[in-house]
């Protein structure tokens, strides 16, 4: 008997990423079907008011379980820039003052870093992923992807701050990597993979 797992997001990119990771790591026989918020009856989603990525992820996952009765995974992620004291951080999605304006957020960060020399443009994508099950079990995993912020956006494969983030020793931005390359290294990929033992246990596999 399969297990239905709700990923509490409307972001098609995140859904595809978690589905790919589950199939790749657990195999299609694991019996976990990942659905998103568009696949369940609508419920009021509380605003993200936590001070940390983990607090926001847990709150979203708890709300999803309470509303649907399904085990749920939620993540909260963002860009932390060294020269900005770790900001935008939990405010990444609304850095420009309104939620979900990717272009505005990206341009604001570039503007704030305009005078910062290349050697001080270190940054990291951080993700906290929370799994909450109807019996009240809670598991939180964290993933971090270090890199640097460049001066001009490049690439079309990502979303959010991907076009200005170059990870590790890469020369390409996160938005220039293939989906498989990004899954293997990204903050969200790392956090989702860290949940795999709990997901395996949940599925009884």
Buried (B, 14 or more C-beta within 10 A) or exposed (E): EEBBBBBBBEBEBBBBBBBBBBBBEBEEEBBBEBBBBEBBEEEEBEEBEBEBBBBBBBBBBBBBBEBBEBBBBBBBBBBBBBBBEBBBBBBBBBBBEEEEBBEBBBBBBBEBBEEBEEEEBBBBBBBBBBBBBEEEEEBBBBBEBBBBBBEEBBBEBBBBBBBBBBBEEBEBBBBBBEEEBBBBBBBBBBBBBBBBEBBBEBBEE
